[in-house]
Amino acid sequence: MATDTKAKLQIQPLADRVVVRPSEAESQRPSGIYVAETAKEKPQKGTIVAVGPGKWEDGQVEPMNVQVGDTVLFAKYAGTEIRIDDEDVLIMSQKDILAKIDA
């Protein structure tokens, strides 16, 4: 029986915020050229690992448009980078998410 040795993130974002695990930056371009670690662009794609309850607006909670496990595209400099359990994640507002990607 295989066990997951990677610890689960224990974080609950507030209001309309989400926690996103950014995808790894590609080290090889489609043309076959390898990119140096220092020249890689910041990823704009990731997977949602936690979702807040929603934003209060006019006495009601606006439901979130995303859920845990969704793959999303987000603004280039969106969110705040933090490190939890030796893993880098982004906490951002739902408004910084540009689109969901269907697999």
MOLIN-V106704 format. One record per residue. N is the residue number from 0. RES is the residue in one letter. PSI is psi in degrees with one decimal (999 if undefined). OMEGA is omega in degrees with one decimal (none if undefined). Layout:
BEGIN
N|RES|PSI|OMEGA ; N|RES|PSI|OMEGA
END
This chain:
BEGIN
0|M|125.6|179.1 ; 1|A|139.8|177.0 ; 2|T|148.4|179.3 ; 3|D|111.0|-177.8 ; 4|T|-14.6|179.9 ; 5|K|126.6|-178.4 ; 6|A|145.1|176.7 ; 7|K|142.3|176.7 ; 8|L|131.1|177.8 ; 9|Q|80.5|-178.5 ; 10|I|139.2|178.0 ; 11|Q|106.2|178.9 ; 12|P|154.5|-179.8 ; 13|L|157.8|176.2 ; 14|A|-127.8|-175.7 ; 15|D|32.1|-179.7 ; 16|R|154.5|177.7 ; 17|V|156.3|173.9 ; 18|V|126.4|-175.8 ; 19|V|132.7|172.9 ; 20|R|108.4|-178.1 ; 21|P|146.7|174.9 ; 22|S|156.5|177.2 ; 23|E|138.7|176.0 ; 24|A|138.1|-178.4 ; 25|E|138.4|-179.6 ; 26|S|-6.8|178.5 ; 27|Q|130.9|178.1 ; 28|R|161.2|177.3 ; 29|P|-26.3|179.9 ; 30|S|-8.4|179.0 ; 31|G|-6.0|-179.6 ; 32|I|133.6|176.5 ; 33|Y|140.4|-177.9 ; 34|V|134.3|178.2 ; 35|A|151.0|-178.5 ; 36|E|-38.1|-178.0 ; 37|T|-16.1|-177.6 ; 38|A|-1.1|-178.6 ; 39|K|142.7|178.0 ; 40|E|152.2|177.6 ; 41|K|131.5|-178.7 ; 42|P|149.5|178.4 ; 43|Q|17.3|-178.5 ; 44|K|143.7|179.2 ; 45|G|179.6|-179.2 ; 46|T|134.6|-179.8 ; 47|I|129.0|-179.7 ; 48|V|-14.5|176.4 ; 49|A|146.6|-177.2 ; 50|V|136.7|175.7 ; 51|G|172.6|-176.6 ; 52|P|-20.9|-177.7 ; 53|G|166.3|-176.0 ; 54|K|137.3|175.2 ; 55|W|125.7|179.4 ; 56|E|121.1|179.4 ; 57|D|41.6|176.7 ; 58|G|7.6|178.7 ; 59|Q|154.0|176.7 ; 60|V|123.4|173.7 ; 61|E|125.1|-179.4 ; 62|P|152.3|179.1 ; 63|M|147.0|179.9 ; 64|N|-4.8|-178.9 ; 65|V|163.3|178.0 ; 66|Q|167.3|-180.0 ; 67|V|133.6|179.7 ; 68|G|-14.8|177.9 ; 69|D|141.0|171.8 ; 70|T|129.0|-173.6 ; 71|V|158.8|169.2 ; 72|L|136.7|-178.9 ; 73|F|164.0|-178.7 ; 74|A|148.0|-172.6 ; 75|K|-43.3|-177.4 ; 76|Y|29.4|-177.8 ; 77|A|150.9|170.3 ; 78|G|176.7|179.1 ; 79|T|125.8|179.8 ; 80|E|130.3|174.3 ; 81|I|163.8|179.8 ; 82|R|120.9|178.9 ; 83|I|127.6|178.7 ; 84|D|47.8|179.7 ; 85|D|29.1|178.6 ; 86|E|133.2|177.0 ; 87|D|127.4|177.2 ; 88|V|166.1|177.1 ; 89|L|136.6|169.7 ; 90|I|123.2|-176.9 ; 91|M|162.4|175.6 ; 92|S|150.6|179.0 ; 93|Q|-29.9|-178.8 ; 94|K|-17.2|178.0 ; 95|D|-8.2|177.7 ; 96|I|125.8|-176.6 ; 97|L|-36.6|-176.0 ; 98|A|155.4|170.2 ; 99|K|145.1|178.2 ; 100|I|123.6|176.4 ; 101|D|132.7|-177.5 ; 102|A|999|none
END
